[in-house]
Amino acid sequence: MKNAFKLSIRFLPVMLPLFLITCGEKNEQAWKSLFNGKNLDGWHVKIAGYDLDDNFGETFRVENGIMKVSYDGYDTFDNRFGHIFYKERFSQYRLRVEYRFTGEQCPGGPGWAFRNSGVMFHSQSAQSMKKDQNFPVSIEAQFLGGDGTNERPTANVCTPGTNIEMNGQLITEHCISSQSKTYHGDQWVTVELEVYGDSLVKHIIDGQVVLSYEKPQLDDTDPEAIPFIINGTLLLKEGYISLQAESHPVEFRKVEILVYK
């Protein structure tokens, strides 16, 4: 999402091995694939300006076992931001997403959306989004691809309609950069999230925590978030998972979840 590098916060401890900061032992079920590799069964498409499940231009499609975000059906992007939502809600889990950027950005896509995608979680449902709403109220683990020259970390966090806390401080900046390296070209990248309800969230690459924060919560100043505030409760402990379409072609080879009991 926009302004990915508006703020970069360095936190302690830095790059500790995962086992040193794991949030206790959990009773785990087996890994489950949310994407069956054959079709979009179990997922709902929502593209800004279109009704639920109107998959304009076959933006989301499955080819050769890969879920693809494609723009060959577009003349111009025209702010048609899209998301594809899995049908179930989740609260405490480990999520693994394997992705890569390919090809050229769709004509008319904003400059900040170059090699930009992500996974939204603790999200409102696809059904509750307004027809012209660009992004769901959610927490985003933002995926960025390198431009071949500059540093551009991935597994950042962005907060449409939400806020987070870091080191006991409320963070209202829209996007915060992780400590990941830059992934140039069309290489596959695997990002994992550890999500503990309304407490701790960790972004992980190659077994290393590259970003950590706490208390995902609704932004009580955001008009799109206000309808979801019930009895004054801001903390988000569960929600839906979706993948983004922000104008650059991207492929998802794996979307797996390990639910914590």
C-alpha positions in Angstrom: 0.0 0.0 0.0 0.9 3.7 -0.3 3.9 5.4 1.4 5.6 2.1 2.3 8.7 3.8 3.6 7.1 6.7 5.5 8.5 5.3 8.7 11.1 2.6 9.5 11.3 1.6 13.1 14.2 -0.5 14.4 13.2 -2.6 17.4 14.9 -4.7 20.0 15.8 -7.5 20.1 17.1 -7.4 16.5 16.9 -10.5 14.3 16.9 -12.9 17.2 16.5 -16.6 16.3 12.8 -17.5 16.2 13.0 -19.9 19.1 14.1 -17.2 21.5 11.0 -15.2 21.1 8.3 -17.7 20.3 5.1 -16.9 22.3 5.0 -20.1 24.4 4.1 -23.7 23.4 1.0 -24.1 21.4 -1.2 -27.2 20.6 -1.1 -27.3 16.9 -3.3 -28.9 14.2 -1.8 -30.0 10.9 -0.9 -27.4 8.2 -3.9 -26.8 5.9 -3.6 -25.4 2.3 -6.2 -22.6 1.7 -5.5 -22.8 -2.0 -6.3 -26.1 -3.7 -4.1 -25.5 -6.8 -7.0 -26.1 -9.1 -9.5 -23.3 -8.9 -10.7 -20.5 -6.6 -13.2 -22.6 -4.6 -13.4 -21.3 -1.1 -12.4 -17.7 -2.1 -14.4 -14.5 -2.7 -13.3 -11.8 -5.1 -13.9 -8.1 -4.4 -12.6 -5.5 -6.8 -13.3 -1.8 -6.2 -16.2 -0.6 -8.3 -17.6 -4.1 -8.8 -20.0 -6.4 -7.0 -18.9 -9.2 -4.8 -17.4 -12.1 -6.8 -17.4 -10.1 -10.1 -13.9 -11.1 -11.1 -13.4 -8.4 -13.7 -11.0 -9.3 -16.5 -10.2 -12.6 -14.7 -7.9 -10.6 -12.4 -7.6 -13.6 -10.2 -7.1 -16.9 -11.9 -5.5 -20.3 -11.5 -2.9 -21.6 -14.1 -0.6 -24.5 -13.7 -1.3 -24.9 -10.0 -0.6 -21.2 -9.3 -3.0 -18.5 -8.2 -2.2 -15.5 -10.4 -3.1 -11.8 -10.4 -3.2 -10.8 -14.0 -4.0 -7.6 -16.0 -4.2 -8.8 -19.6 -7.9 -8.1 -19.5 -7.3 -4.4 -18.6 -6.8 -1.4 -20.8 -5.8 0.7 -17.8 -5.9 0.0 -14.1 -8.4 2.8 -13.2 -8.0 2.3 -9.4 -9.5 -1.2 -9.6 -7.8 -2.4 -6.4 -8.7 -6.0 -5.8 -8.7 -8.6 -3.0 -9.5 -12.3 -2.9 -10.8 -13.4 0.5 -10.7 -16.9 2.0 -14.1 -18.0 3.3 -13.2 -18.6 7.0 -12.2 -16.3 9.9 -9.0 -17.1 11.9 -7.6 -15.8 15.2 -4.4 -17.6 16.3 -2.3 -19.2 13.7 0.8 -19.4 11.6 0.3 -18.4 7.9 2.8 -19.2 5.1 2.5 -17.4 1.8 4.9 -18.0 -1.2 4.8 -15.3 -3.8 6.6 -13.7 -6.7 6.2 -10.6 -8.9 6.3 -11.0 -12.6 6.1 -8.9 -15.8 5.2 -5.2 -16.1 2.8 -3.1 -14.0 -0.6 -2.5 -15.5 -0.9 0.9 -17.3 -2.4 3.5 -15.1 -1.2 1.8 -11.8 0.1 4.2 -9.2 3.9 4.5 -8.8 3.8 3.3 -5.3 2.1 0.0 -6.4 5.1 -1.1 -8.5 5.9 -4.7 -7.4 3.5 -4.2 -4.5 1.1 -6.7 -3.1 0.3 -8.3 0.3 -1.8 -10.4 2.5 -4.5 -8.8 4.7 -5.5 -10.4 7.9 -7.8 -9.7 10.9 -9.9 -8.2 8.1 -13.5 -7.3 7.6 -15.3 -9.7 5.3 -15.5 -9.3 1.6 -19.3 -9.2 1.9 -19.1 -6.1 4.2 -16.9 -4.1 1.9 -18.6 -1.1 0.1 -18.7 -1.4 -3.7 -16.2 1.4 -4.2 -14.0 0.6 -1.2 -10.3 0.3 -2.2 -9.0 -1.7 0.8 -10.6 -3.7 3.5 -10.2 -2.6 7.2 -7.4 -4.9 8.2 -3.8 -5.4 9.0 -1.6 -5.9 6.0 1.7 -7.8 5.7 2.9 -5.9 2.7 5.0 -7.6 0.0 7.4 -5.5 -2.1 9.7 -6.5 -4.9 13.0 -4.9 -5.6 13.5 -2.5 -8.6 17.0 -4.0 -9.4 18.9 -1.2 -7.7 17.5 0.2 -4.5 16.9 -1.3 -1.1 13.2 -2.3 -0.7 12.3 -4.5 2.2 9.4 -6.9 2.1 7.1 -8.2 4.9 6.3 -4.6 6.0 3.1 -3.7 7.9 0.4 -1.3 6.6 -2.8 -0.4 8.5 -5.9 0.5 6.4 -8.5 1.5 9.0 -6.3 0.2 11.8 -3.4 0.9 14.2 -0.8 -1.2 16.0 1.4 -0.9 19.0 5.2 -1.3 19.2 7.2 -1.2 22.4 4.1 0.0 24.2 3.5 2.9 21.9 0.5 3.4 19.6 1.7 3.6 16.0 -0.6 5.6 13.7 1.7 5.8 10.7 0.3 3.9 7.8 3.2 1.7 6.8 6.3 0.6 8.7 9.3 -1.1 7.1 10.6 -4.5 8.2 14.3 -5.5 8.5 14.2 -7.9 5.6 16.6 -7.8 2.8 15.5 -6.8 -0.8 14.3 -9.5 -3.2 15.0 -8.3 -6.8 13.7 -9.9 -9.9 11.0 -12.6 -10.3 12.3 -14.9 -7.5 9.9 -16.8 -5.2 9.8 -15.4 -1.6 8.2 -17.1 1.4 6.8 -15.0 4.2 5.3 -16.4 7.4 3.1 -14.7 9.9 2.6 -15.7 13.5 -0.7 -14.2 14.7 -1.7 -14.4 18.3 -5.2 -12.9 18.3 -5.2 -9.4 19.7 -1.8 -9.6 21.2 1.4 -10.4 19.3 2.1 -10.5 15.5 5.4 -11.5 14.0 6.6 -11.4 10.3 9.1 -14.1 9.5 11.5 -14.8 6.6 14.0 -17.7 6.5 13.3 -18.3 10.2 14.1 -14.8 11.3 11.7 -12.3 12.7 11.9 -9.2 10.5 9.1 -7.2 12.2 7.1 -7.6 15.4 4.2 -5.6 16.9 1.3 -5.9 19.3 -2.3 -5.1 19.8 -3.8 -4.8 16.3 -6.8 -2.5 16.6 -9.4 -0.5 14.8 -8.7 3.2 14.2 -11.5 5.0 15.8 -10.9 8.1 13.6 -11.3 6.2 10.3 -14.9 6.3 8.8 -14.6 2.8 7.3 -13.5 1.3 10.6 -16.0 3.0 12.9 -18.9 0.7 12.0 -16.9 -2.3 13.3 -16.3 -0.8 16.7 -18.7 -2.6 19.1 -19.1 -1.5 22.7 -16.0 0.6 22.4 -13.7 -2.4 21.8 -10.9 -1.5 19.4 -8.7 -4.6 19.6 -8.8 -7.1 16.7 -8.5 -10.7 17.7 -9.7 -12.4 14.5 -10.8 -11.8 11.0 -10.5 -12.8 7.4 -7.4 -13.4 5.2 -7.1 -11.9 1.7 -4.5 -11.5 -1.0 -4.1 -8.2 -2.9 -4.2 -7.1 -6.5 -2.7 -3.6 -6.7 -1.8 -3.2 -10.4 1.4 -5.3 -10.6 1.1 -9.0 -11.7 1.9 -11.4 -8.9 1.7 -15.1 -8.4 0.9 -17.1 -5.2 2.3 -20.7 -5.2 1.4 -21.5 -1.6 -1.1 -20.2 1.0 -1.0 -22.5 4.0 -2.2 -22.1 7.6 -1.4 -23.8 10.9 -4.2 -23.0 13.4 -3.3 -22.8 17.1 -5.8 -24.3 19.4 
